[in-house]
Amino acid sequence: MRSILPILTVLLAIVGIWYLAAIWMNATWVRDQAARDGREVAFSELVVETLGQERPVLPAPHQVAKGLYDGLFGQKVTSKRSLVYHAWVTLSATLLGFAFGSAAGILLAVGIVYNRAMDLSVMPWAIASQTIPILAIAPMIIVVLNSLGVTGIVPKAIISAYLSFFPVVVGMVKGLRSPDAMQLDLLRTWNASDVQSFAKLRLPASMPYLFASLKVGVAASLVGTIVGELPTGAVAGLGSRLLSGSYYGQTVQIWAALFAAAILAASLVALIGWAERLTLKRMGLAR
């Protein structure tokens, strides 16, 4: 109970601030409508009307909760209005891109650790690649791939992999270099080869770093997928729900899609956390 109480306190504070912000931001429309009708608006009436608008500037928490519930449970999962359907479309591209990005990140990290030339050449370019805004290059990647006949899930997966590989590279390099010189010297005295030192020392030592970077990478991968859906005018995926909501001024739909994406990201991170605990426990690195 003591651990839950601070979390509930912060949550209630956020909800309270959110309600106050919704009243403040939606009050202008209510006052304008009242002025056109030539009437005065009491404070109680102002609160009720600002929290019940069909297309508010800032939806109230209960409106977002209702929109999220209707999108998740109020539709058939095959319906184009179902958030489950759109989340699955986004999840498919996210997992593919995450697999691409993680595999590329691990391979690059191994090469950087064991090859001095790659360390001096690849690592700076990997860092520089993350300075380019993803919103700028996403349309370029999609246009180029479409001209080559590559459509569907693959372009979104490539954008997703672009964002997810960098945390894996950095974390894996840090992990592979975490064994100290004494441990490495001990393996050399036992005449261990590079492959043996990698399998017996460097790889086990890198596991905590790898899983930490995978948690960051999978969240970045989801962001990359949603960004990849925006410039294509996608008709499916959480990005498409954001687009259609912005086109028609459906702010509740936009916020519901954002919360669905947040829930999806949290679920993926939790899944990796479960795999981390299981793996480290089997390796004897955790209880």
N, C-alpha and C positions, 0 to 999 in steps of 0.2 A: 504493500500500500504506500509506503514511503517513497518508493521509486516511481510510482504512477502519479502521485500527487503533483510533483513539479511539472510533469508533462501535461497533465490536465489543466493546470494553472496557466501555462503558456498557451495551450490550445484555446482556452476560454478567452484569454486576452486577445489573441489573434482574431477570433470570431467577433468579439465585441468591437474591435477596431474596424473590422471589415463591415459590420453593420453601420457603424457611424459614417464610414467612408461612402457606403452605398446611399445613405440618406442625403449626405452632402452633395454627392455628384449627380444624383437623380432629381434633386430638388429644383433645379433650374427649369426643367421641362414642366414640372407640376405648377410652378409659379407662372410660367408663360401661358399655360392652358387656362389657369385661373384668371389671369389678366385679360385674356381674350373673351372669357365669359363674364367679365366684370364682377368677379366675386373675390372675397378674401379667403385665404386658406389658414385654418387653425393648425397649430403645431401637431396635434394628434392626427388630423386628417392628412397633413403633409407626410408624416411618418408612414401611415398606412399606404398612401398612394406611391410613395417612392420605393417601398419594398414590394410592391405588387405590379410594377409595370411589365408590360409584355416584352418590350425591347429596351431594357434599361441600359444606361451607360455602363454601370457597374452592377451586375446581378448580386442580389443578396445571397448569403450562404444557403438558405433554404431553397431558393430557386435553383442554384447550381446542384444541390443535393437531389432535388426532384428530377432535373434534367439528366443527371448521371444515372439515377435509378431507372428512369424510363428508357434510357439508351441501353442499359445493361440487361434489365429484366423485363421491360415492358414491350419488347419486340421479339419476333423470332430471330434466332441467331443468323439466319440466312437473309434477313431483310436488309436492304441497303440503308435503312435508318437505324440499324442496330450498332451500338458501339462495340459489341463483341465481334461482329463481322469485320468492322473497320480495324479493330485492334489486331485481329488475326492477320489481316493483310499487311499491316505495319510490322507485326512480329515476325512474319516470314522473311521479309527483307532484312530486318534487324539481325536475326540469327544467322542468315547467310553472310551478311557483311561482317558481323562479329567473328564468324569462323575465319573468313578471309583475313581480316585485320589481325586477329590473334595469331594465326599461323605465320603471317608475314612478320609480325612483331617478334615472335620467338626466334624465327630463323635469322632475322637481322641482328637480334641481340647476341645470338651465339657467334655469328660472324664478327661482330664488333669486338667481342671479348677475346676471340682467338686470332683475330687478324688485325694487325696494327694499321694496315692501309685502309681497311673498312672503318676502323675507329676514327681515323683522321678525315675520311671522305664522306662516309654514309651518315654518321651521326650529325654533323652540321647541317646536312641537307634535310634530315628528318626533322630537326628543330626548325629550320627555315620554312618547311612545308606547312607548319602549323600557324605561321604568321599570315597566311593567305586567308581572307574571309571565306568561309564555306558558302555563304550566300552568293558570292561572286563567281565561284568556280562550278557550283552545282549546275546551273543552266548550261555552261560550256561543256561539261562532261556529258550531260544528257543529249545535247545537240550532236556532239561528235559521235557518241555511241549509236544514236538513232540513224545517223548517216551511214554507219557501218552495218546497219540492220540489227543492232542489239537493242532490244526493247524489253518491256516487262519488268521483272523483279531485279534483273542484273544491274541496270544503271543505278537504282536506288541502293543496292547492296554495295556497289563500288564506292559511292559517296559515304555510306555507313562505315565501310572498311577504312576509308581515308581518315575518319575521325577517331576510330578505335585503335588503330595500330600504334599510334605514338605513345599512349600510356603504357602499353604492353612492352614496347621497346625499352622505354626508360626504366620501368620496374624490373624487367628481366635482366637488363644490364647491371643494375644495382644489385640484384640478387645473385647473379653469377659471380660478381666480384666481391660478395660479402665474406667468403672465407678468408681468414687472415693468412699472412705469409707463413706462420709456423705450421698451420694445417697443410698448406700446399707443399712445404718443404718435407713434412713427414711422409706424404705420399711419394715424393720423389725418392726419398731414402728407401722406400719399399719398391722402387722401380715401377711405379704405376704409370701407365700410358696416359695420354691426354683424354682418351675415351673413358678410361677407368676413373680418372680424377673427375671428369664431367659427371659420370653416372653415380659415383659413390660420394662425391663431396659437393661439387658446384650445383648440380641440379636439385638435390634435397635442400640445400641451403637457400635456394632461390624460390622455393614454393611459397613461403609467406609473402614475399614481394610480388610474385606472379599473381596470386589470388587478389591481392590488394589492387594491383593494376587492372586486373580483369573486371573488378567491380566498377572502376572508373570507365574502363573501355566499353562495357556493355551499355552504360548510361549514355556515353557519347555516341555509341552506335545507333541507339534509338533516336537521338537528336538528328543524326545524319540522315536517317531514313525519312523522318518527317520533313526535314529541309529538302530532301530529294523529291518528295511528293508535291511540294508547293509550286515549282516552276513548270511542272508538266500539266497542270490542270487536272490532276488525278481525280478519278471518280470513286476511288476506294482507298481506304487508309485513313488514319487519324488526321493526316495532313489535309486530305480532301474535306474532312468535316470542318477544319479550321478555315479552309478556303470558302466553302459554301456559306458558312456562318458569317464570314466577313463580307461576302457579296450581298447577302440579304439582311444584314444588320441583326443577325440572331446571336446576340452576345451570350445568352444562356447556353446555346449550342457550342460556342467557342470555348467557354469555360468548362463545360462538361467534357469536351474532347481533351482539354488540357489536363484535367484531373484524371481522365482515363489513361492518358500517357504517363502521368506521374505514378499511378497505381501499377501500370505495366512495368515501368522502370524499377520501382521498388520490389516488385515480384522477381524480376530478373536478378537484381542485386542480392535478394534474399536467397535465391536458388544457388547462386555462386557461393554465398556465405555458407550454405549447408554443405556444398561440395568441398569447400575449404576445410570445414571442421572434420568432415569424414576423412579426407585425404591426410590431413596433418595428424589425426588420431591414429590412422593405420601406419603412418610413418614414425610414430612415437614422438612427434614434435608438439603434441598437445594432448591434454587430458580428455 
